[in-house]
Amino acid sequence: MRAQNGISRRHILALSAAAGSLAIGGGLREASGQAGKRIERLDPGLDKVIDTSQPIRELASGMGGPLGSVEGPVWWKEGGYLLFSDIHNNRRMKYTPGQGVTVFQEPTNRANGLTRDLQGRLVACEQETRRVTRQEQDGSITVIANSFQASASIGQMMSSSSPTAASISPTPMVTFFPNNGTCLLRAFIA
């Protein structure tokens, strides 16, 4: 299936998989060591989504570092580009096929995981501020979650952890995952 701009769904998913693989592997700056690596298929269902015979491609270099890797890829269908977080350098990057990588936003409060809500707005998990935010259509920022009231142990986890990934559901709720991986938190939003 081809999109109107000539980019197939498989191509988009391959780019997302490549960006995700690079993040897991230590960031884009280590991508050159992955040049010969291929996408490993663990489930045959992946063949319906992506061509696993395609090589992992380096999109850019000089990103990532000790304060965080490159993560959170999200495809912006309407604009035909991929957004991802360069956590270490505190910026959001934009990859446009045929044009390369540019800085999309700086600073980002060391945003990590990115997703879109049901209205198409960008949702980001910010490490520095330990909050989940949404970028409105006019560019303003709305805080979705910045605290969690529960038992002392969960409250302590929130004060020493930051959200790293988010998922949006059809109900007015965002689910996010702290970087310690020990609990799942949900925030109901308006």
N, C-alpha and C positions, 0 to 999 in steps of 0.2 A: 504494500500500500504506500503510495507517494502522497506527500503533503503538497499543498499548492505552491510552496516555495521550492519544490524539487527534492526535499529531504525526506527520506522514508522513516517510518517509525522504528524500523530495525536500526537505522543509522543513529537515530537519537538515543535509543537504548544502548547501543554500543558505546557511544560517547559517555553516557552516564556510567556504564559498567567500567569503562576505562578510567574515568575520574575516580570512581569508588575504589577500584583496584589500586590506583596510585596512592590514594589516601591510606588504605590499609597497609600498603607496602612502604610507607614512610614519607609520602609526599611526592610532588612532581619533580623535585630536584634529584630523586633517586630513580627516576623513570628510565634513564638510559640503561641501567642494569637490567631492566625488564624487557628490553627490545625483543629478545627472542621468546619471551613468554607468551602464552596463549590463554584465553579464557577457559577455565576448567568447568566442564558441565557435570554437575552432580545429579541433575534431574533432567530427564528427556523433555520435560515441559519447557525448558529454556529455549529449545529449538524453535518454538512458536514465536518467540519474542526477539531473539538475537541470533546472528550467525556467529557461532563460537569459533569458526575457523579464521575469523578476522584477527589480525594482530592487535595487541594493545599499543596505542599510539601515544607518544608524548605530545601534549598540547602546548606546554610551556615549561620553563625552568626558572630557578631562583626563588621558589616559594617554599613555604613550610619552614620548620625549624624547631628548636627546643620548646618554644611556647605554644606549639600546636602545628599540626600538619595541614594539608589541604583536604577539605571535606565538604559534605553537604551539597552535592550537586542537585540542582533542580532545573528542569527544562522549561523555558518560557516559550510556549508554542506560538503565541501571538507575535512575538518578535523574532522567532527563529534563532534563539541563543540559549546557552547554558550558563547559569550562575553557579558559582561555588565559593566557598570560604577559604581565604588564605589566613588562617587563624594567627599564626606567628606574626605576620606583618600587619594584622589588624585591618584587613580590607576584604571587600567582596570583589571577585573577579568575574568577568564576562567573556565567554568564548563564543565567537560567531564563526560558523564554518566558512572557510574561504577568506576570513579577515584576521583570525588569530585571537589572542587574549589581550584584554584591556582592563584597567581598573574601573569598576562599576561604582563602588562606594568606599569612602575612607573617611573616618574610622568607622568601625562596626561593633565596638565593645567586644572584640574578639568573638564575634558570632561564629557558631559552629554549624549545627544542623539547620538546613533550610527546607521549607516546604511551602505549599500554597494552600490557602483556605478555599472554601467552596465558592467564594466570590472572586477568586483569582489573586487575592492579595498575598504578598510575601510574608511568611512567618519565619522568624529566626530565633534560635536559642543563643542567648548572649552569655558568654563565660564571665566577663569582667563584672557585669552587673547582676549575674545570677537571676536572669529573668527571661521570659519568653515574650517577644514583641511582634507586632503586626505593622507592616508599612501600608498605610492607607493609599488610596488612589492619588491623593494630592501630595504624597511624599511624607506626610506627618507620621509619627510613630505612636501607636497605642500599646500600652503594656497589657498583656493578656494575663500573665502570672508573674509575681515577684516574691510571693511568700506562700507558705503552706502551714495551716494550723492543724496539728494532730498531736500524737503522743510525743513526749520529750525526745525519744530516740529518732523519730522521723524528722522532727523539727531540727534536731542537731545535724542530721544528714543534709537537710536543705541549706543550713548555714555554712556547711563545709563543702558543699558540692555545687555544681552548676549544671543546668540542662544541656544535653548534647544532641538530642534528636527529638523530633516532634512528629506527630501524626494527627491529621484532622479527620474527624468522623462526620457523618451527615447530621448528627445532633449538634447543638451548639457547645462543643467541647473540644479541647485540645489535650492530647495525651503527650507527656514529655518524659524523658528518661534522664535522670541525673548521671553524671560521669562515673559514679561509683558502681553503677550497674545493679544496685541492690533493691531498688524499688521502682514502682511505676506510679506516676502522679497524674491526676487529671484535674484540669481546671475548666469550669463551666464558664462560657463567655456569652456576652450579649451581642 
